[in-house]
Amino acid sequence: MSLARASTTTRRQWLKGVVALGVVSAVSGVVALVRTSGYELEPDIAKKLVVFSPDEYVVAEAIASRIVAPDRPDDPTIPSAREVGVALFMDGYLAGMRPSMRRDLLRMLQYVEHVAPLAVGHARRFSALPAEAQDEVLQAVASSRVTVLRAGFDGLKSLVMMGYYRDPRTWPILDYAGPTIR
């Protein structure tokens, strides 16, 4: 008899549960809206995107700018990731990927943008953090104990490097004279 009684839910308890669920849903929705808004692109960039949404492009550009940040920031001969168009390269490269791989890489971008900063104690999203904090977040992902996160970072880093060093303006950084024709 006590078992049957314990499993019965009163109308008041049910209503409280429904209200609590509604409040949690509303708060989650507001947080998601705030954390996923405010991504603005120049119209000429937005027209060129094939795979990336505006927020994914902004995140890719922020990640690229930190991965290939120059060791000599005052050297005007070293082009930035933005000048070279690394995020646009990544977008085009993703267009040719298998859908499952593309999905995984896009999820990794979202992880770096929204979850990874929280994991190292930053309340703001990755693209809104200062450079030093972004470096801290990327270092934490790169050295994570979770193999999938390290592999995801390696994939992002590989795409950034391919996008950056494909441009002849970056070759002098490596003392590379360019391809030789025989």
Buried (B, 14 or more C-beta within 10 A) or exposed (E): EEEEEEEEEEEEEEEEEEEEEEEEEEEEEEEEEEBBEEBEBEEEBEEBBEBBBBBBBBBBBBBBBBBBBEEEEEEEEBBBBEEBBBBBBBBBBBEEBEEEEBEBBBEBBBBBBBBBBEEBEBEEBBBBBEEEBBBBBBEBBBEBEEEEBBEBBEBBBEBBBEBBBEBEEBBEBEEEEEEEEE
